Amino acid sequence: MSAPQPSPSKVENWRELYTAALSESDRDRVPKRIADAEQAIVVRARELFLTGSDTIEEDQATMPSIALRALQNCQQLQAATA
């Protein structure tokens, strides 16, 4: 069974979701923001791959995904030490 796909507006706005995740100050909301952004990035990268579109945009989505993973790891570490 595949994961639910975000709405087209979420896919088109992956950059906004990424920025929202990075700038979220409410620690309880960060995991949801990260998950939303990661899902939109993955869907957009998949779209680009399947359409054979320019890989520059696909590459641009890779680095934010890595940054989101780092943010998630930091938050988990903070929670474990709290």
PyMOL commands that set and color helices and strands:
alter all, ss='L'
color gray80, all
select helices_A, chain A and resi 8-12+14-23+30-51+55-81
alter helices_A, ss='H'
color red, helices_A
deselect
rebuild
show_as cartoon
